[in-house]
Protein backbone atom coordinates (compact mmCIF):
# COMPACT_ATOMS: atom_id res chain seq x y z
CA UNK A 1 0.00 0.00 0.00
CA UNK A 2 1.32 3.46 -0.89
CA UNK A 3 1.70 5.49 2.27
CA UNK A 4 4.05 8.42 1.70
CA UNK A 5 3.03 11.97 0.80
CA UNK A 6 5.53 14.40 -0.70
CA UNK A 7 4.76 18.12 -0.57
CA UNK A 8 6.70 20.41 -2.88
CA UNK A 9 6.91 24.16 -2.44
CA UNK A 10 7.38 27.10 -0.17
CA UNK A 11 7.75 27.14 3.59
CA UNK A 12 7.64 30.72 4.84
CA UNK A 13 7.47 32.84 7.94
CA UNK A 14 4.06 34.47 8.27
CA UNK A 15 4.58 37.74 10.15
CA UNK A 16 1.24 38.51 11.80
CA UNK A 17 0.00 41.72 13.21
CA UNK A 18 -1.14 40.14 16.49
CA UNK A 19 -4.43 42.04 16.83
CA UNK A 20 -7.38 42.03 14.44
CA UNK A 21 -7.99 45.36 12.79
CA UNK A 22 -4.40 46.51 13.45
CA UNK A 23 -2.27 46.97 10.33
CA UNK A 24 1.40 46.03 10.07
CA UNK A 25 2.13 49.75 9.86
CA UNK A 26 0.39 50.34 13.20
CA UNK A 27 1.54 47.23 15.08
CA UNK A 28 4.21 47.63 17.77
CA UNK A 29 5.33 44.00 17.26
CA UNK A 30 4.85 41.22 14.70
CA UNK A 31 4.34 37.55 15.49
CA UNK A 32 6.35 35.04 13.37
CA UNK A 33 4.51 31.79 12.58
CA UNK A 34 4.97 28.88 10.21
CA UNK A 35 3.38 29.50 6.82
CA UNK A 36 3.45 28.85 3.10
CA UNK A 37 0.51 26.96 1.60
CA UNK A 38 2.41 23.74 0.77
CA UNK A 39 4.03 23.64 4.22
CA UNK A 40 0.62 24.15 5.82
CA UNK A 41 -0.78 21.18 3.88
CA UNK A 42 2.21 19.10 5.03
CA UNK A 43 1.48 19.97 8.66
CA UNK A 44 -2.16 18.97 8.30
CA UNK A 45 -1.17 15.65 6.69
CA UNK A 46 1.28 14.93 9.52
CA UNK A 47 -1.23 15.83 12.23
CA UNK A 48 -3.65 13.33 10.74
CA UNK A 49 -1.05 10.58 10.91
CA UNK A 50 0.29 10.58 7.37
CA UNK A 51 3.96 10.05 6.51
CA UNK A 52 4.92 13.29 4.78
CA UNK A 53 8.13 14.80 3.42
CA UNK A 54 8.43 18.50 2.56
CA UNK A 55 10.69 19.42 -0.36
CA UNK A 56 11.71 23.07 -0.55
CA UNK A 57 14.24 25.63 0.64
CA UNK A 58 14.91 28.18 3.35
CA UNK A 59 17.71 30.66 3.90
CA UNK A 60 20.72 30.23 6.15
CA UNK A 61 19.21 32.52 8.74
CA UNK A 62 17.36 32.36 12.09
CA UNK A 63 13.95 32.30 10.38
CA UNK A 64 15.01 29.25 8.36
CA UNK A 65 16.24 27.50 11.51
CA UNK A 66 12.96 28.35 13.24
CA UNK A 67 10.92 26.80 10.42
CA UNK A 68 12.99 23.61 10.38
CA UNK A 69 12.51 23.26 14.14
CA UNK A 70 8.75 23.74 13.79
CA UNK A 71 8.48 21.21 10.96
CA UNK A 72 10.41 18.71 13.07
CA UNK A 73 8.05 19.31 16.00
CA UNK A 74 5.10 18.64 13.67
CA UNK A 75 6.63 15.34 12.45
CA UNK A 76 6.99 16.71 8.93
CA UNK A 77 10.04 15.25 7.22
CA UNK A 78 12.38 18.12 6.38
CA UNK A 79 15.56 16.34 5.25
CA UNK A 80 14.72 17.54 1.73
CA UNK A 81 14.41 21.21 2.73
CA UNK A 82 17.59 22.83 1.42
CA UNK A 83 19.34 25.75 3.15
CA UNK A 84 20.41 28.11 0.38
CA UNK A 85 23.50 30.30 0.89
CA UNK A 86 23.03 33.92 -0.06
CA UNK A 87 19.24 33.73 -0.04
CA UNK A 88 16.81 34.57 2.72
CA UNK A 89 13.84 32.70 4.10
CA UNK A 90 10.64 33.95 2.46
CA UNK A 91 8.32 36.17 4.46
CA UNK A 92 4.63 36.99 4.22
CA UNK A 93 3.13 39.96 6.07
CA UNK A 94 -0.37 39.13 7.31
CA UNK A 95 -3.03 41.55 8.52
CA UNK A 96 -6.47 40.55 9.81
CA UNK A 97 -9.61 42.61 9.60
CA UNK A 98 -12.22 42.71 12.35
CA UNK A 99 -13.78 39.48 11.02
CA UNK A 100 -10.55 37.47 10.80
CA UNK A 101 -10.18 37.81 7.02
CA UNK A 102 -6.59 38.12 5.84
CA UNK A 103 -4.63 40.58 3.76
CA UNK A 104 -1.26 39.27 2.55
CA UNK A 105 1.79 41.26 1.48
CA UNK A 106 4.51 39.01 0.01
CA UNK A 107 8.10 39.75 1.04
CA UNK A 108 9.71 37.32 -1.37
CA UNK A 109 12.58 39.13 -3.11
CA UNK A 110 15.62 36.79 -3.10
CA UNK A 111 13.49 34.16 -1.36
CA UNK A 112 15.41 30.89 -0.92
CA UNK A 113 12.66 28.66 -2.30
CA UNK A 114 12.79 30.48 -5.66
CA UNK A 115 16.39 29.24 -5.99
CA UNK A 116 15.27 25.59 -5.88
CA UNK A 117 16.57 23.60 -8.86
CA UNK A 118 15.92 20.18 -10.42
CA UNK A 119 19.23 19.02 -8.95
CA UNK A 120 17.77 19.59 -5.47
CA UNK A 121 15.08 16.91 -5.98
CA UNK A 122 15.82 13.76 -3.95
CA UNK A 123 15.37 10.79 -6.37
CA UNK A 124 14.74 8.40 -3.47
CA UNK A 125 11.33 9.98 -2.77
CA UNK A 126 9.84 8.87 -6.09
CA UNK A 127 9.40 5.16 -5.49
CA UNK A 128 6.63 2.58 -5.10
CA UNK A 129 5.68 3.93 -1.64
CA UNK A 130 4.76 7.37 -2.94
CA UNK A 131 1.01 7.96 -2.84
CA UNK A 132 0.75 11.64 -3.79
CA UNK A 133 2.91 14.56 -4.81
CA UNK A 134 1.29 17.83 -3.75
CA UNK A 135 2.28 21.25 -5.09
CA UNK A 136 1.05 24.80 -5.58
CA UNK A 137 1.43 27.46 -8.25
CA UNK A 138 3.83 29.95 -6.62
CA UNK A 139 6.92 28.25 -8.04
CA UNK A 140 5.74 29.27 -11.51
CA UNK A 141 7.36 32.62 -10.65
CA UNK A 142 10.85 31.08 -10.74
CA UNK A 143 12.29 29.39 -13.85
CA UNK A 144 14.40 26.91 -11.88
CA UNK A 145 11.71 26.08 -9.31
CA UNK A 146 9.09 25.74 -12.07
CA UNK A 147 11.32 23.26 -13.90
CA UNK A 148 11.98 21.32 -10.70
CA UNK A 149 8.25 21.06 -9.96
CA UNK A 150 7.51 19.84 -13.49
CA UNK A 151 10.20 17.14 -13.24
CA UNK A 152 8.88 16.10 -9.83
CA UNK A 153 5.39 15.68 -11.29
CA UNK A 154 6.71 13.51 -14.11
CA UNK A 155 8.67 11.33 -11.67
CA UNK A 156 5.66 10.97 -9.38
CA UNK A 157 3.38 9.84 -12.21
CA UNK A 158 6.00 7.39 -13.48
CA UNK A 159 6.14 5.97 -9.97
CA UNK A 160 2.36 5.42 -10.08
CA UNK A 161 1.42 8.24 -7.71
CA UNK A 162 -1.10 10.98 -8.39
CA UNK A 163 -0.36 14.72 -8.37
CA UNK A 164 -2.44 17.27 -6.49
CA UNK A 165 -2.51 21.03 -7.01
CA UNK A 166 -3.64 23.88 -4.80
CA UNK A 167 -4.48 26.57 -7.33
CA UNK A 168 -3.72 29.32 -4.76
CA UNK A 169 -3.47 32.22 -7.19
CA UNK A 170 -1.04 34.49 -5.32
CA UNK A 171 -1.01 37.34 -7.83
CA UNK A 172 1.19 39.49 -5.59
CA UNK A 173 4.17 37.20 -6.21
CA UNK A 174 4.04 37.66 -10.00
CA UNK A 175 4.98 40.67 -12.08
CA UNK A 176 2.16 40.01 -14.53
CA UNK A 177 -1.23 38.50 -13.69
CA UNK A 178 -1.30 36.79 -17.10
CA UNK A 179 1.85 34.81 -16.30
CA UNK A 180 0.20 33.11 -13.33
CA UNK A 181 -3.12 32.48 -15.09
CA UNK A 182 -1.44 31.01 -18.18
CA UNK A 183 0.87 28.83 -16.13
CA UNK A 184 -2.01 27.60 -13.96
CA UNK A 185 -4.04 26.59 -17.02
CA UNK A 186 -1.08 24.58 -18.32
CA UNK A 187 -0.67 22.90 -14.94
CA UNK A 188 -4.29 21.77 -14.85
CA UNK A 189 -3.53 19.42 -17.76
CA UNK A 190 -0.81 17.71 -15.73
CA UNK A 191 -2.46 17.10 -12.34
CA UNK A 192 -5.11 14.77 -10.95
CA UNK A 193 -6.60 16.39 -7.82
CA UNK A 194 -7.23 20.14 -7.58
CA UNK A 195 -8.52 22.58 -4.97
CA UNK A 196 -9.70 25.99 -6.12
CA UNK A 197 -11.72 28.71 -4.45
CA UNK A 198 -14.73 30.16 -6.24
CA UNK A 199 -12.74 33.34 -6.86
CA UNK A 200 -9.81 31.43 -8.36
CA UNK A 201 -12.12 29.50 -10.66
CA UNK A 202 -13.68 32.78 -11.79
CA UNK A 203 -10.23 34.28 -12.44
CA UNK A 204 -9.43 31.35 -14.74
CA UNK A 205 -12.73 30.77 -16.52
CA UNK A 206 -14.92 33.79 -15.85
CA UNK A 207 -18.17 33.92 -13.86
CA UNK A 208 -20.10 30.64 -14.10
CA UNK A 209 -22.21 28.46 -11.85
CA UNK A 210 -20.26 25.75 -9.96
CA UNK A 211 -21.29 22.84 -12.26
CA UNK A 212 -20.01 24.76 -15.29
CA UNK A 213 -16.80 25.72 -13.49
CA UNK A 214 -16.25 22.09 -12.56
CA UNK A 215 -16.87 20.94 -16.11
CA UNK A 216 -14.09 23.18 -17.36
CA UNK A 217 -11.62 21.79 -14.85
CA UNK A 218 -12.55 18.20 -15.67
CA UNK A 219 -12.30 18.83 -19.41
CA UNK A 220 -8.64 19.72 -18.87
CA UNK A 221 -8.04 16.32 -17.26
CA UNK A 222 -8.65 16.96 -13.55
CA UNK A 223 -9.99 13.74 -12.01
CA UNK A 224 -11.11 15.09 -8.64
CA UNK A 225 -11.98 18.75 -8.00
CA UNK A 226 -12.74 20.58 -4.77
CA UNK A 227 -14.36 23.99 -5.25
CA UNK A 228 -14.45 25.93 -1.99
CA UNK A 229 -16.84 28.72 -1.00
CA UNK A 230 -15.54 29.77 2.42
CA UNK A 231 -18.08 29.48 5.21
CA UNK A 232 -20.73 28.49 2.62
CA UNK A 233 -19.07 25.11 2.11
CA UNK A 234 -17.33 23.10 -0.58
CA UNK A 235 -18.26 21.06 -3.64
CA UNK A 236 -16.33 17.89 -4.51
CA UNK A 237 -16.74 16.44 -8.00
CA UNK A 238 -15.19 13.57 -9.95
CA UNK A 239 -14.55 13.37 -13.67
CA UNK A 240 -17.20 10.69 -14.10
CA UNK A 241 -19.95 13.03 -12.84
CA UNK A 242 -20.11 12.29 -9.12
CA UNK A 243 -20.83 15.30 -6.88
CA UNK A 244 -21.02 15.96 -3.14
CA UNK A 245 -21.37 19.12 -1.08
CA UNK A 246 -20.65 19.88 2.58
CA UNK A 247 -21.07 22.92 4.83
CA UNK A 248 -18.50 23.36 7.62
CA UNK A 249 -19.65 23.39 11.24
CA UNK A 250 -20.23 26.74 12.87
CA UNK A 251 -17.16 27.90 14.80
CA UNK A 252 -15.82 31.12 16.29
CA UNK A 253 -13.58 32.63 13.63
CA UNK A 254 -10.26 34.01 14.84
CA UNK A 255 -8.15 33.88 11.68
CA UNK A 256 -9.08 32.39 8.29
CA UNK A 257 -5.43 31.86 7.29
CA UNK A 258 -4.81 28.21 6.46
CA UNK A 259 -8.44 27.10 6.21
CA UNK A 260 -8.05 25.98 2.60
CA UNK A 261 -4.76 24.27 3.39
CA UNK A 262 -6.34 22.36 6.26
CA UNK A 263 -9.24 21.40 3.97
CA UNK A 264 -6.91 20.07 1.28
CA UNK A 265 -4.57 18.36 3.73
CA UNK A 266 -7.50 16.50 5.27
CA UNK A 267 -8.82 15.50 1.85
CA UNK A 268 -5.43 14.12 0.77
CA UNK A 269 -5.01 12.41 4.13
CA UNK A 270 -8.24 10.48 3.69
CA UNK A 271 -7.39 9.52 0.11
CA UNK A 272 -4.01 8.23 1.27
CA UNK A 273 -5.40 6.47 4.33
CA UNK A 274 -7.97 4.79 2.13
CA UNK A 275 -5.40 3.52 -0.34
CA UNK A 276 -6.98 5.32 -3.30
CA UNK A 277 -4.95 4.93 -6.49
CA UNK A 278 -4.67 7.37 -9.37
CA UNK A 279 -6.98 5.20 -11.47
CA UNK A 280 -9.68 5.37 -8.74
CA UNK A 281 -9.91 9.15 -8.46
CA UNK A 282 -12.35 9.73 -11.32
CA UNK A 283 -14.84 7.12 -10.16
CA UNK A 284 -15.23 7.39 -6.41
CA UNK A 285 -18.69 6.43 -5.14
CA UNK A 286 -21.15 9.16 -4.09
CA UNK A 287 -20.84 8.12 -0.45
CA UNK A 288 -17.04 8.25 -0.65
CA UNK A 289 -17.20 11.75 -2.14
CA UNK A 290 -19.61 12.84 0.59
CA UNK A 291 -17.45 11.47 3.39
CA UNK A 292 -14.34 13.06 1.92
CA UNK A 293 -15.79 16.55 1.52
CA UNK A 294 -17.50 16.41 4.92
CA UNK A 295 -14.25 15.53 6.69
CA UNK A 296 -12.29 18.14 4.74
CA UNK A 297 -14.86 20.85 5.53
CA UNK A 298 -14.72 19.92 9.22
CA UNK A 299 -10.92 20.15 9.21
CA UNK A 300 -10.99 23.49 7.42
CA UNK A 301 -13.28 24.89 10.11
CA UNK A 302 -10.89 23.87 12.89
CA UNK A 303 -8.07 25.87 11.32
CA UNK A 304 -9.90 29.20 11.66
CA UNK A 305 -10.32 28.92 15.44
CA UNK A 306 -6.79 30.15 16.31
CA UNK A 307 -4.25 32.71 15.09
CA UNK A 308 -1.91 31.32 12.44
CA UNK A 309 -2.29 28.92 9.57
CA UNK A 310 -1.51 25.70 11.47
CA UNK A 311 -2.25 26.44 15.14
CA UNK A 312 -5.84 25.19 15.10
CA UNK A 313 -5.42 22.36 12.60
CA UNK A 314 -7.08 19.04 13.43
CA UNK A 315 -5.15 16.10 14.89
CA UNK A 316 -5.45 12.35 14.39
CA UNK A 317 -7.46 11.92 17.60
CA UNK A 318 -10.51 12.99 15.61
CA UNK A 319 -12.30 9.89 14.22
CA UNK A 320 -12.24 9.54 10.47
CA UNK A 321 -15.42 10.32 8.55
CA UNK A 322 -14.50 8.19 5.55
CA UNK A 323 -14.59 4.55 6.70
CA UNK A 324 -15.71 3.42 3.27
CA UNK A 325 -12.29 4.29 1.87
CA UNK A 326 -10.48 1.95 4.28
VEXDREN-2710 file (C-alpha; in Angstrom, 1 decimal):
% VEXDREN-2710
k/r/px/py/pz
1/UNK/0.0/0.0/0.0
2/UNK/1.3/3.5/-0.9
3/UNK/1.7/5.5/2.3
4/UNK/4.1/8.4/1.7
5/UNK/3.0/12.0/0.8
6/UNK/5.5/14.4/-0.7
7/UNK/4.8/18.1/-0.6
8/UNK/6.7/20.4/-2.9
9/UNK/6.9/24.2/-2.4
10/UNK/7.4/27.1/-0.2
11/UNK/7.7/27.1/3.6
12/UNK/7.6/30.7/4.8
13/UNK/7.5/32.8/7.9
14/UNK/4.1/34.5/8.3
15/UNK/4.6/37.7/10.2
16/UNK/1.2/38.5/11.8
17/UNK/0.0/41.7/13.2
18/UNK/-1.1/40.1/16.5
19/UNK/-4.4/42.0/16.8
20/UNK/-7.4/42.0/14.4
21/UNK/-8.0/45.4/12.8
22/UNK/-4.4/46.5/13.5
23/UNK/-2.3/47.0/10.3
24/UNK/1.4/46.0/10.1
25/UNK/2.1/49.7/9.9
26/UNK/0.4/50.3/13.2
27/UNK/1.5/47.2/15.1
28/UNK/4.2/47.6/17.8
29/UNK/5.3/44.0/17.3
30/UNK/4.8/41.2/14.7
31/UNK/4.3/37.5/15.5
32/UNK/6.3/35.0/13.4
33/UNK/4.5/31.8/12.6
34/UNK/5.0/28.9/10.2
35/UNK/3.4/29.5/6.8
36/UNK/3.5/28.8/3.1
37/UNK/0.5/27.0/1.6
38/UNK/2.4/23.7/0.8
39/UNK/4.0/23.6/4.2
40/UNK/0.6/24.1/5.8
41/UNK/-0.8/21.2/3.9
42/UNK/2.2/19.1/5.0
43/UNK/1.5/20.0/8.7
44/UNK/-2.2/19.0/8.3
45/UNK/-1.2/15.7/6.7
46/UNK/1.3/14.9/9.5
47/UNK/-1.2/15.8/12.2
48/UNK/-3.7/13.3/10.7
49/UNK/-1.0/10.6/10.9
50/UNK/0.3/10.6/7.4
51/UNK/4.0/10.1/6.5
52/UNK/4.9/13.3/4.8
53/UNK/8.1/14.8/3.4
54/UNK/8.4/18.5/2.6
55/UNK/10.7/19.4/-0.4
56/UNK/11.7/23.1/-0.5
57/UNK/14.2/25.6/0.6
58/UNK/14.9/28.2/3.4
59/UNK/17.7/30.7/3.9
60/UNK/20.7/30.2/6.1
61/UNK/19.2/32.5/8.7
62/UNK/17.4/32.4/12.1
63/UNK/14.0/32.3/10.4
64/UNK/15.0/29.2/8.4
65/UNK/16.2/27.5/11.5
66/UNK/13.0/28.3/13.2
67/UNK/10.9/26.8/10.4
68/UNK/13.0/23.6/10.4
69/UNK/12.5/23.3/14.1
70/UNK/8.7/23.7/13.8
71/UNK/8.5/21.2/11.0
72/UNK/10.4/18.7/13.1
73/UNK/8.1/19.3/16.0
74/UNK/5.1/18.6/13.7
75/UNK/6.6/15.3/12.4
76/UNK/7.0/16.7/8.9
77/UNK/10.0/15.2/7.2
78/UNK/12.4/18.1/6.4
79/UNK/15.6/16.3/5.2
80/UNK/14.7/17.5/1.7
81/UNK/14.4/21.2/2.7
82/UNK/17.6/22.8/1.4
83/UNK/19.3/25.7/3.2
84/UNK/20.4/28.1/0.4
85/UNK/23.5/30.3/0.9
86/UNK/23.0/33.9/-0.1
87/UNK/19.2/33.7/0.0
88/UNK/16.8/34.6/2.7
89/UNK/13.8/32.7/4.1
90/UNK/10.6/33.9/2.5
91/UNK/8.3/36.2/4.5
92/UNK/4.6/37.0/4.2
93/UNK/3.1/40.0/6.1
94/UNK/-0.4/39.1/7.3
95/UNK/-3.0/41.6/8.5
96/UNK/-6.5/40.5/9.8
97/UNK/-9.6/42.6/9.6
98/UNK/-12.2/42.7/12.3
99/UNK/-13.8/39.5/11.0
100/UNK/-10.5/37.5/10.8
101/UNK/-10.2/37.8/7.0
102/UNK/-6.6/38.1/5.8
103/UNK/-4.6/40.6/3.8
104/UNK/-1.3/39.3/2.5
105/UNK/1.8/41.3/1.5
106/UNK/4.5/39.0/0.0
107/UNK/8.1/39.8/1.0
108/UNK/9.7/37.3/-1.4
109/UNK/12.6/39.1/-3.1
110/UNK/15.6/36.8/-3.1
111/UNK/13.5/34.2/-1.4
112/UNK/15.4/30.9/-0.9
113/UNK/12.7/28.7/-2.3
114/UNK/12.8/30.5/-5.7
115/UNK/16.4/29.2/-6.0
116/UNK/15.3/25.6/-5.9
117/UNK/16.6/23.6/-8.9
118/UNK/15.9/20.2/-10.4
119/UNK/19.2/19.0/-8.9
120/UNK/17.8/19.6/-5.5
121/UNK/15.1/16.9/-6.0
122/UNK/15.8/13.8/-3.9
123/UNK/15.4/10.8/-6.4
124/UNK/14.7/8.4/-3.5
125/UNK/11.3/10.0/-2.8
126/UNK/9.8/8.9/-6.1
127/UNK/9.4/5.2/-5.5
128/UNK/6.6/2.6/-5.1
129/UNK/5.7/3.9/-1.6
130/UNK/4.8/7.4/-2.9
131/UNK/1.0/8.0/-2.8
132/UNK/0.7/11.6/-3.8
133/UNK/2.9/14.6/-4.8
134/UNK/1.3/17.8/-3.7
135/UNK/2.3/21.3/-5.1
136/UNK/1.1/24.8/-5.6
137/UNK/1.4/27.5/-8.2
138/UNK/3.8/30.0/-6.6
139/UNK/6.9/28.3/-8.0
140/UNK/5.7/29.3/-11.5
141/UNK/7.4/32.6/-10.6
142/UNK/10.9/31.1/-10.7
143/UNK/12.3/29.4/-13.9
144/UNK/14.4/26.9/-11.9
145/UNK/11.7/26.1/-9.3
146/UNK/9.1/25.7/-12.1
147/UNK/11.3/23.3/-13.9
148/UNK/12.0/21.3/-10.7
149/UNK/8.3/21.1/-10.0
150/UNK/7.5/19.8/-13.5
151/UNK/10.2/17.1/-13.2
152/UNK/8.9/16.1/-9.8
153/UNK/5.4/15.7/-11.3
154/UNK/6.7/13.5/-14.1
155/UNK/8.7/11.3/-11.7
156/UNK/5.7/11.0/-9.4
157/UNK/3.4/9.8/-12.2
158/UNK/6.0/7.4/-13.5
159/UNK/6.1/6.0/-10.0
160/UNK/2.4/5.4/-10.1
161/UNK/1.4/8.2/-7.7
162/UNK/-1.1/11.0/-8.4
163/UNK/-0.4/14.7/-8.4
164/UNK/-2.4/17.3/-6.5
165/UNK/-2.5/21.0/-7.0
166/UNK/-3.6/23.9/-4.8
167/UNK/-4.5/26.6/-7.3
168/UNK/-3.7/29.3/-4.8
169/UNK/-3.5/32.2/-7.2
170/UNK/-1.0/34.5/-5.3
171/UNK/-1.0/37.3/-7.8
172/UNK/1.2/39.5/-5.6
173/UNK/4.2/37.2/-6.2
174/UNK/4.0/37.7/-10.0
175/UNK/5.0/40.7/-12.1
176/UNK/2.2/40.0/-14.5
177/UNK/-1.2/38.5/-13.7
178/UNK/-1.3/36.8/-17.1
179/UNK/1.9/34.8/-16.3
180/UNK/0.2/33.1/-13.3
181/UNK/-3.1/32.5/-15.1
182/UNK/-1.4/31.0/-18.2
183/UNK/0.9/28.8/-16.1
184/UNK/-2.0/27.6/-14.0
185/UNK/-4.0/26.6/-17.0
186/UNK/-1.1/24.6/-18.3
187/UNK/-0.7/22.9/-14.9
188/UNK/-4.3/21.8/-14.9
189/UNK/-3.5/19.4/-17.8
190/UNK/-0.8/17.7/-15.7
191/UNK/-2.5/17.1/-12.3
192/UNK/-5.1/14.8/-11.0
193/UNK/-6.6/16.4/-7.8
194/UNK/-7.2/20.1/-7.6
195/UNK/-8.5/22.6/-5.0
196/UNK/-9.7/26.0/-6.1
197/UNK/-11.7/28.7/-4.5
198/UNK/-14.7/30.2/-6.2
199/UNK/-12.7/33.3/-6.9
200/UNK/-9.8/31.4/-8.4
201/UNK/-12.1/29.5/-10.7
202/UNK/-13.7/32.8/-11.8
203/UNK/-10.2/34.3/-12.4
204/UNK/-9.4/31.4/-14.7
205/UNK/-12.7/30.8/-16.5
206/UNK/-14.9/33.8/-15.9
207/UNK/-18.2/33.9/-13.9
208/UNK/-20.1/30.6/-14.1
209/UNK/-22.2/28.5/-11.8
210/UNK/-20.3/25.7/-10.0
211/UNK/-21.3/22.8/-12.3
212/UNK/-20.0/24.8/-15.3
213/UNK/-16.8/25.7/-13.5
214/UNK/-16.2/22.1/-12.6
215/UNK/-16.9/20.9/-16.1
216/UNK/-14.1/23.2/-17.4
217/UNK/-11.6/21.8/-14.9
218/UNK/-12.6/18.2/-15.7
219/UNK/-12.3/18.8/-19.4
220/UNK/-8.6/19.7/-18.9
221/UNK/-8.0/16.3/-17.3
222/UNK/-8.7/17.0/-13.6
223/UNK/-10.0/13.7/-12.0
224/UNK/-11.1/15.1/-8.6
225/UNK/-12.0/18.7/-8.0
226/UNK/-12.7/20.6/-4.8
227/UNK/-14.4/24.0/-5.3
228/UNK/-14.5/25.9/-2.0
229/UNK/-16.8/28.7/-1.0
230/UNK/-15.5/29.8/2.4
231/UNK/-18.1/29.5/5.2
232/UNK/-20.7/28.5/2.6
233/UNK/-19.1/25.1/2.1
234/UNK/-17.3/23.1/-0.6
235/UNK/-18.3/21.1/-3.6
236/UNK/-16.3/17.9/-4.5
237/UNK/-16.7/16.4/-8.0
238/UNK/-15.2/13.6/-9.9
239/UNK/-14.6/13.4/-13.7
240/UNK/-17.2/10.7/-14.1
241/UNK/-19.9/13.0/-12.8
242/UNK/-20.1/12.3/-9.1
243/UNK/-20.8/15.3/-6.9
244/UNK/-21.0/16.0/-3.1
245/UNK/-21.4/19.1/-1.1
246/UNK/-20.7/19.9/2.6
247/UNK/-21.1/22.9/4.8
248/UNK/-18.5/23.4/7.6
249/UNK/-19.7/23.4/11.2
250/UNK/-20.2/26.7/12.9
251/UNK/-17.2/27.9/14.8
252/UNK/-15.8/31.1/16.3
253/UNK/-13.6/32.6/13.6
254/UNK/-10.3/34.0/14.8
255/UNK/-8.2/33.9/11.7
256/UNK/-9.1/32.4/8.3
257/UNK/-5.4/31.9/7.3
258/UNK/-4.8/28.2/6.5
259/UNK/-8.4/27.1/6.2
260/UNK/-8.1/26.0/2.6
261/UNK/-4.8/24.3/3.4
262/UNK/-6.3/22.4/6.3
263/UNK/-9.2/21.4/4.0
264/UNK/-6.9/20.1/1.3
265/UNK/-4.6/18.4/3.7
266/UNK/-7.5/16.5/5.3
267/UNK/-8.8/15.5/1.8
268/UNK/-5.4/14.1/0.8
269/UNK/-5.0/12.4/4.1
270/UNK/-8.2/10.5/3.7
271/UNK/-7.4/9.5/0.1
272/UNK/-4.0/8.2/1.3
273/UNK/-5.4/6.5/4.3
274/UNK/-8.0/4.8/2.1
275/UNK/-5.4/3.5/-0.3
276/UNK/-7.0/5.3/-3.3
277/UNK/-4.9/4.9/-6.5
278/UNK/-4.7/7.4/-9.4
279/UNK/-7.0/5.2/-11.5
280/UNK/-9.7/5.4/-8.7
281/UNK/-9.9/9.1/-8.5
282/UNK/-12.3/9.7/-11.3
283/UNK/-14.8/7.1/-10.2
284/UNK/-15.2/7.4/-6.4
285/UNK/-18.7/6.4/-5.1
286/UNK/-21.2/9.2/-4.1
287/UNK/-20.8/8.1/-0.5
288/UNK/-17.0/8.2/-0.7
289/UNK/-17.2/11.7/-2.1
290/UNK/-19.6/12.8/0.6
291/UNK/-17.4/11.5/3.4
292/UNK/-14.3/13.1/1.9
293/UNK/-15.8/16.6/1.5
294/UNK/-17.5/16.4/4.9
295/UNK/-14.3/15.5/6.7
296/UNK/-12.3/18.1/4.7
297/UNK/-14.9/20.8/5.5
298/UNK/-14.7/19.9/9.2
299/UNK/-10.9/20.1/9.2
300/UNK/-11.0/23.5/7.4
301/UNK/-13.3/24.9/10.1
302/UNK/-10.9/23.9/12.9
303/UNK/-8.1/25.9/11.3
304/UNK/-9.9/29.2/11.7
305/UNK/-10.3/28.9/15.4
306/UNK/-6.8/30.1/16.3
307/UNK/-4.3/32.7/15.1
308/UNK/-1.9/31.3/12.4
309/UNK/-2.3/28.9/9.6
310/UNK/-1.5/25.7/11.5
311/UNK/-2.3/26.4/15.1
312/UNK/-5.8/25.2/15.1
313/UNK/-5.4/22.4/12.6
314/UNK/-7.1/19.0/13.4
315/UNK/-5.2/16.1/14.9
316/UNK/-5.4/12.4/14.4
317/UNK/-7.5/11.9/17.6
318/UNK/-10.5/13.0/15.6
319/UNK/-12.3/9.9/14.2
320/UNK/-12.2/9.5/10.5
321/UNK/-15.4/10.3/8.6
322/UNK/-14.5/8.2/5.6
323/UNK/-14.6/4.6/6.7
324/UNK/-15.7/3.4/3.3
325/UNK/-12.3/4.3/1.9
326/UNK/-10.5/1.9/4.3
END
